[in-house]
Amino acid sequence: MSGERTTTVIDHAILEWGASDELAPHSSIQPDCAPRSPIFDDVYFSGDGPAETNYVFLRGNNLPARFEHTAQFQIGELGFGTGLNFLVAWDRWEKAHKPENATLHFFSVEGFPLAPDDMERAHAAWPDLGERAGVLRSKLPPPLPGFHHIAIGDHVTLTLFYGDALEGLGRANANINAWFFDGFAPSKNPAMWSAKIFNEVARLSADKASFATFTVAGMVRRNLESAGFAWQKTPGHGRKKEMLVGALNKADRISKSAPWHRRAGPINPRASVAIIGAGVAGASLAYELTRAGFRPTLFEATAPASGASGNMAGLIMPRLDVGDYPAGRFHISAYIHSLRLIGAMNTPGLFNPCGAKLHATNDRERERHQKLINQKILPNGWIEPHADGLFFPQAGVINPSRLVECLIGGTDVITARVSRLDQAEQGWLVSTENQTHEFDAVIIANGLDALRFTQARGLPITGSAGQIDYFPDAPPPDHIHVTGPYCAPSPDAGADGGLVIGATYLPIDLGHHAKTSKDQTDANIASVAQSLPDLVRNLNTPVSRASVRCTTPDQLPIAGPVPDWGFYAGAYDGLRHGRREAFPDGQMRPNLYILTALGSRGLVTAPYVAAMITADLAGTPAPADHEVYEALHPARFFIRDLKRGYAKPVSAPACE
């Protein structure tokens, strides 16, 4: 991306209420619950909305009969609107006879999301769906453009794209089994029914993907045909004489990503997955994999959260970048995702939502903050300009070890250091000192220790030791203060007091352990005192903890399938000479993934990246666009070095 297009919040839908002329004569729907869009001069639903959804979209796609024979089902939709189609599909999914732990994934695009109050007013029309509607409203994201990945139930996931439909479909990855085409009427909103839209729909479809829609307009039929869909007319619902149903003749799975950045999934829906490392990265993977129906097992040399994830406190606040770049989109989405996840846990003592102030200590920072405000990087209520910085009301302090515990849940944990990984005929052999285990797939998630495995050689990750200090008797500040270093109250909002400050940054090599020292405590205090001397005056002896962070040159995590480095060195050598040719798709080590280098923001980014990797393994709608996947891909540094002409073969000696 060029970065010239600003990332801004998007407008809520403008509604008119009382579309009584569109209701069936004997409808039980109250007119003041029937919304109309004055922009498109069309209604969101007519007559008995749930009955229409059941008839047009579920019956038209032969649902829920198809639910009964699948471990995973994906529905795609054009036009989320009031969420009615999702609510009905979710309700029918829960009531259907289906395989144990089967999962439903619903993907939808929406250009003008309804405001929360409007959504609630519309939902009042369907009391039978009231409980599910309340859950949906509680989990809906703020009106920020891009992808929003939402865990609705134990095995139900909603992926929303807010913004232009064509842009969202073009940036998406999915494998949709059934489509609901439910935008405003083609005569009112022809862009939603264009040939380009249906070409992207076809790209995102599984073989023989079905569709249903209320319209039989000629342009829709022609554009469906040109995208490879066969259609037929069937009797419509209510006042509509006819509707369309059909299926894709043959899926065309053309990737939007460069061949060296391709995704590797999917694998067996009930596959066994070994996760090496039980910090916040491994714990987040365990949580997401379990929800997706996989069977994860964690390996940890000592105990869960024994590294940086065991600190007494950590910050949940956003990193904001000026301009529209994949890294900026990633960090904003991760922040929203982590807050939604933490809120759903509802665990006492886990999170103190005290808010955070990012101080501006010089003119350059003040200018940057003003650009962020002008860009509307976050919606109203999520960012507040102050004279001395920016305030984030939703931010707060979290207890990392408790978060890890909540994420791990009932996942099996094997306390042993993994010494090597060997590819087996049908999966991977995971060897510890005394035993060898076999799994269908493996994810390396043990921070800097990933370099101990030959499969991760050459990745440019480095270690940084950091110390934080907790002063339990000190009066806590009202909120987090960040001036470069930070000071914050305790994660437990009910505590009598306590001040946390941090953190130092010292280089550290693989195999070395971070150690606490009085010098680092003094450095932490001195750093905060430069801007906030009153907060760190007269501090007593702290409880200190030091741990190792893992970072990359571009300050982004490494997340995705592990490349076959030998293949990459040969297949893409032409990049060294600037050749333009049809390069082959990258070959990956089968069913081997890595998640590492979360840096100092792992508590915010790990849950979101874990959802990205899980979606890849499952072949489900991606929670991020393909540019974000590319920005985190393990092959990115090797490809960059090739293009610059100085890539070296990945041949460092093993470190066992």
N, C-alpha and C positions, 0 to 999 in steps of 0.2 A: 504494500500500500504506500502511496505517496506521503500520507500524513497530512495532506492539505485539507481534506474533508474533515470537518470537526465532528467529534462524537458528542451529540447533544441528546437531551431527553426528548421524548416524542410526546405529542399531544394526546390527551385522553379523548375518547370519542365525544362528540357533541350530539346530544340526544333530544328528541321530542317525545313526550309521553302522551298516551291516550290514543293509540292507533286503532280505535274501535272499529273503523270501517274495514280493517283487515282481519278481524276476528270472525270466526264462524258464528252464524246466527244464535246458536244455543251454547256457545262456548262458556265455560266456567271461569275463564281468565278475566280478571278485572282490567278494564281499559287502562287504568293508571299504572299497570305493570307491563304494558305492551310498548316497547321502545321502537322509535323510528329514527333513521339517520337523515337529517335534513341535507347533508352533503351529497348523499347518494340517492336521496328521495326514495328510500326503500325501508322495509321493516326487517327486524332481526328474526322474527318468527311470526307465523300466522296461525290462528286457530289454536288447537291443542298442540303446543310445541313438542312435548315428549312423544305424543302419538305420531306426529309427522316424522320425527327423527327415527322412531322405531320402524316406520313403514318405508321411508325413502332410503335411509342410510344403513340400518342394520339388516332389514329384510332384503334390501337391494344388493347387499354384499353377502347374503346368506350367513348372517351372524344372528345368534350366537352358535349356530350349529358347527361352524368352523372352529370355534373356541375349544370344542370338546376333544379335539385331536391334535393339539399343538402345545408344546412346552413354552413357546414364546410367540406372541402375536403382536404385529405392529400396524397401527392405524395412522394414516396421514390425513390431514384436513386442510382445506383452503378456507380460511375465515373462521377464527375462534369465536368471535362475537361474545355472546353471553356465556359461553362454555356449555350450552345445552347439549350439544352432540357428545361432548366428552362425558358429561354427567350421566347421560343415558347409556353410553357404551360402558362406562365404568360399572354402573349398576347392573347391567346385564352380564358383564364379565364376572362380577362377584357371585352372581346367582347361577352361573352356568356350571355344568359338570365338566371338569377339565383335569388334566394331569396335576399331581401334587407339585406345589411350588411353581406352577406355571406363571409366566410374567406377561403383563400387558404394557405396551409402550405406545403412547399417543403423541404424535408430532403435529403441530399446527402453526400457521403463520397468521399474524394479525397486525394490520397497519395502524389501527386506532383502538387500543385497549380501553375497555370501560373503566371508569373511575370506581373505586370500591363501593361508594354509596349507590351508584347506578347499577352495579352488578347485584348488590343485595336487593334492590328494588325489583329488578327483573326476575331474580330467583324466587321472589315471593309468589310468582305465578305458578310454581310447581312444588307444592307442599310435600308431595311424596318423595321429592329429591332433596328436601330441606337439609338433612344431616350431611349428605355428601356435598351439597352446595356450600355449606358452612365451612367444611374442610378445605374445599377448593379456594374460597375467598381468603382463608387464613394463610394460604401458601402462595398466593399470587405475587409476582415480583413487582417492583416499582417500574414506572414507565421508562425504562432504559432500552435503547435499541440493542438488538443482538439476541443471542440464545440464552434461554433460562431453563435450567434442568431442575425439575421439581419431583421429589419423592412424595407421592400422594399416599400410597398405602404400602403394605409390606412388599407387594409384588406388582405395584402399579406406578408407572413413571410418566410424567407429562413433560415434554420438551416444547417450549414456546419460542417462536422467533417474533420479536416485536420489530416492525419496520416494513419496508417494501417487500411484497410477496416474492417478486422475481429475485431480488437480492438474497432473501432468506433461503429460498429453494436452491439458488446457485451456490451458496456457501455451505449447504448442509451435506451431511452424509447419513444415509439411512438405507433400509431394506424393507420397504413398506409392503404389507400384504393386502391391505384394503384402503381405498381412498374415499373420503367424504368431500365432494366438491360443493361447497356451501357458501360461496361468496355472494355479494349482492347480485341481483339479476344482471345478465350480460348486457342488457340495454342500458343499465344504470352504471355499471363498472366494467367496461369491456377489457380493461387491462388485466383483470383477474382471470380472464378466460382466453388469453392470447396463446398463439402457437408457442412462443418462448416459454410460457408457464408450463404448458403440457410437455414440452421437451424435457424440462427439468424434472417434472413429475415422473416421466418415464425413466430418467436416469436414477431416481431414488427408489424405484420399484423392484420388488422381487419378481421372479418368474411367475407369470400368470396372475399378477396382482390384479385385483378387481377394483371396480369403482361404481359409484352411484351418485346421481345428481338429480335435482328437481327440474332442471331445464332441458328442453329439447332444441334449443336455438341452433340454427344452421351453422353459425360460426363455431359453436362449441363442438358440433359433430365433425366438422371439417378439421378443426385443430386437433381433436382427439385422434382422428384417423392419421393425420400427418405425423403424430408422435408414436404411432404403432399400436393404438388401442382399437379393438373391435367394439362396437356398440350396438345396442338394440333398444327400441322403445318398448316400454311397458306401461300399464295403467298408472296414472299418478295418484297423489293423495289429495283428498278434499276437493278444492275447486280446480286443481290442476289436472287436466285431462290425461297428460302423458308425462313420463320421466325417462331418463336414460340409465341403463346399467351396461356393464361390459367388463372387458379384461384386456390386459396387455398381451400382445402376441408373443413378444420375446424381450426380456430385460436387456438393456444396454448399459452395463456398469462401467461407464467411462469415468475415470478418476479426474478430479479437478486439480489434484496435487501433482507436483513434479514426480517423475518416476522414482527418484531416490528417497522421496518422503512418503511413500505410500503406507497405508495402514495394512496390518497383517491379518486381522481376524476374518471371520469368526471361528470359534472352536465349539466343541460339543457343549450344549447348554448345561449339562450336569458334570462338567469336567472337574477333576481335582487339581487344585492350584497351590503350589508351595510359594509362600511369601517369605523372603529372606530379610529379616529385620522387623522388629515390633515397636518401632517408634511411631510417630504420628503418620508417616508415610505408609508403613505396613498396616497399621491399625485402620487407616482410611480405606485401604484396598480391601481388607477383610470385611469391612462394613458394606462396601459397594458390591463386592463379589457375592456375598451372602444374599443380599437383596436381589441380585440378578439370577440366583438359582445355582451358582457354582458352589464347590465344596473346598473352601480355603483352609490351609493350615499354616500357622506362623512358626518361624524358626527364630529364636533369639538366644544369643550366647549367654546372657545373664538373666535379665528380666525385662518385661515390657517397660517402655519409657525409661530405659536406663541411660540414654544419651541426652541430647538437648531437649527431648520431649519430656524429660523428668524435671525440668526447671520448676521453681515454685510459682512462677507466673509467666504469662506471655501476652502479647498484644494482638487484638483483632481490630485492625484498622486498614483503610485502603492505601494502596500506592497509586498515585495519580500521575498520568503522563499527558503532556500537552500534545494535541494532534490525535489522529486516528491511526494507530499502529496496532499490529497483533499483540504486542506485549502489553499495551495499555488496555486493550479489550480483555485480555486474559486476567489482568489483576483486578479489574472492576468486577468481572463475572465471578472470580474466585471469592471476592469479598462478600458479594450478595449471597453466593452459594453457602459460604461458611456460616453467615449469620442465620440463614434459614435452617441449616442443619442443627446449629446449636439451640435455636429456639424450639425446634421439634423435640429435642432431648428433654427439655424441661427438668433438668437435674439441679437440685439445690447445691449451691457452692461451686458450681461449674463456671459460671460466667457472671461478671459484674459489669452491666451495661452502663458504665459511668460516663461514656463519651470521651473523646480525645481531641486535644487541640494541637495542631501542627503549627508551631510558632514560626514566624518570619523574622529572622535575625539580621537581615540586611536588605538593601534595595532590590537586589537581584531576586531574592526569594519573594519579596512583596510583589514584584512584577509578574513572576511566574504564578503566584496565587491568583492574581487578578485575571490572568489568561484562563485559568481553570474555571473561575467563576463565569467569565464571559462565554466560555465554551459550553457551559451548563453540563459539566462532566458528570454530575449527579443531580437527581431531581430535588425539588424543594423539600425540605425536611430531612435531607440526607447530608447536606453541607451548608454551613453558615459562615459567611465572612465576618471576621472580627478585625478590630483595628490592628491587632498584633498577630494575626494568622487566620487559619481556617479551623472550624470546629465541626466534628463529625458526631452527631448525637447518638447514632446506633453503635459506635465503636465501644470497646471495653477491654477488660482484663479477664483472661481465662486461666483456669488451672490445667496445665498441659497433661499431667499424668492422669487426672480424672477424665479428661477428654479421650485419651488413649484407652482407658478402661471402658468407657461407654462405647467407643467404636468397636473394640474387640468383641464385646458381648460374650457370646458362647463359643466363639471360634477356638478350635484346638490350638494350643501353644506348646511347641516342643522346645525345651530349654537345652540347647546345644548349639555349638558353633559349627556352621556349615563350612567344610573344608574345600569342597569342589563340586562342580556341576558337570555332569556328563550326559550327552544326548543318548537316549535309548531308542529302540526301534519304534516304540509307540509314544514316547514322551521324554521325561528327564529323570535321571538318577541324582538324588540329592544326598551327598555323603557327609556324615558327621564323623567324629572320632571313633565311635563304636558301632555305627549302623548306617545302612543305606536305604533310602526310601525312594519309591517311584511315584511320579506324578504326571498328569497329562500336560501341565504347563508350570512355568516358574516365573516369578517376578522378583528381580533383585531390587531391594528397597532398604539397604543398610548403609546409606550415606557414603562417607569416604571409603568405607571398607568394601564397597563395590569393586574397587581396584584390585582386590585380592583374587577376583575371578578372571580367568583368562578371557572370557567372553566380553569383559568390559574394558580390556586393555586399550590404552590410547585415548580414552575419554578425558577431556581437559578439565578435570575436577580437582579442586584444591581444598585444603582444610583451613579453617580459621577458628582459633580457640576464643571463647567468649565467657566472661564472668558476669553474673548478676548478683546483686546484694539485696537482702531483705532485712529491713529494720523493724521488727515486730512491735516495738514500743514507740515508734515515731508516729506522730499524727499524720494520717493519710491526706493527700490532696483530694479535692472534690472530683477531679477527673485526671486523665492521662495528660501529661505534658511531653511533647516531643520537640527537641531543639537540635536534633542530631542524636545525642543520647536521649534517654527518656527517664521519667519518674512516674510512678503510678501507684494507685491504692491496691490493696489486696484483692485477689479474685473473689474472695468470700465477702459479699457486700454486707453481711451481718457481723463481720469481725469488729473487735473493739478498736483496732487501729492497724497500722503497718504500712510501710513505704517500701516499694521496690524500685531500684534504680539499675540501669545497665545501658549498654553492655560494651565490654571491651572487645577489641579485635586484634588478635595476635596470630601470625602464621604458625601452622603446625603440620608436621609430616605424618604420612600414613604410619600407623602403628604406635604413635605417641599418644599419651593421655593428657588431657587438659587438667591443670592444677590451679587451685585458688591461691591467692596471695594478698597480703595487705597492700602491696603496691597497686594491684588492680582495683581493690576497693577504693583506695585514695584517688585513683584515676577516674573511677565512676563518679565519685562525689565532686571532684574538681570540674568534670565536664558539665554536670548539671548546674553547679554553682555559677558558672559563667553567665548563665541567663536567668536562673531562678535561685539565687542564693538563700532566700528565706526558707525554701522547702527542704534544704539539706543542712540547715544549721543545727549544731549540737546533737549530732547523731551518735548513738552508742554502737557497740560491737554488733556487726550484722551476722545473719546466717548467709553464707556465701556458697555459690555453686558454679563450677566451670564445666563447660562441655564443648564439643567440636561441631561447628557448622560445616557444611559442604557446599561449595559455590562453583559457578562456571564463569568464564570471561564475560558473557553477556548478561549475567545476573538472572538468568531464567533457568527453571528446572530442566533436567533431562528426563523425558518421559515418552515411552513408546516401545515399539518392537526393537530388539537388538539386531543390528545388521550383520550379515555375513561379510566381514571386513575384507576377506580375500576376494569375494565377488566384486565388491565396491571398488577395490583398487584397480581391478582390470576393466570392469565394464564402463567406468566413468573417467578413465584416464584422459579421454579426449577433452574433458573440461579444463585440464591443465593448459591446453593449447588454444582454448577459446573456440573449439569446434561446435558447430551446430549440426546435430544429427539426431536421429530417432533412437534415443537411448532406451535400453530395456528397463523393465520394472525392477526395482531393487529386490534382491533376495535377502530374506531375514532368517535368523536362526529360528526354526519352527517352534512356535509356542513359548518363546523366551522374550520377556519384557523387562524393562528397567524403569525405576522411578527413584531418582536421587537428585542431589544438588538443590535442595529446597532453600538453602541459604538461611537468612534470618526471618523469613516470612512463611515458613512451612505450616504454621498453625492456620494461616489463611488459605494457602494455596493447595495443601495436600488433599483435602477432601474433594476439591474440584478436579484436580489432576487424576485422582483415583477414579472419579466418575468417567473421565475421558478414556482412561485405559480400559475400564470395565466395558464401556460401550464398544470399544474396538474389539475386545475379546468376544463379546456377545453379538456383534453385528447389529446393534440397535441404534436408534437415532442419536447422533453425536451431540453432546452438550456444548460443543464449541465449533467454530467454523474451521475449514481446512487450513486457513492461514495460521491460526493458532496452533493447530496440530503440527504444522511444519516448523513453527517457531520453537517448539519444544522437542522436536524429533531428535533421537540420539545420533542420527547421521549428519546433522546440520554442520557441525564443525569440520568434519572430514570433507564434506562437499565444498564448504567455503575455502578451505585450504587448497583443494584441488583447483578451484577457480582462480585462486591467487598464485598458483604455480609452485607451492611449496609443501604440499601434503606428503607425508611419509607413511610407509606401510605401518599397520598396527602390529608391532612385533616386540613390544616391551616384555621382559621376562616376567614369568608368573611370580606373584607374591603370595605365598601360601602361609 
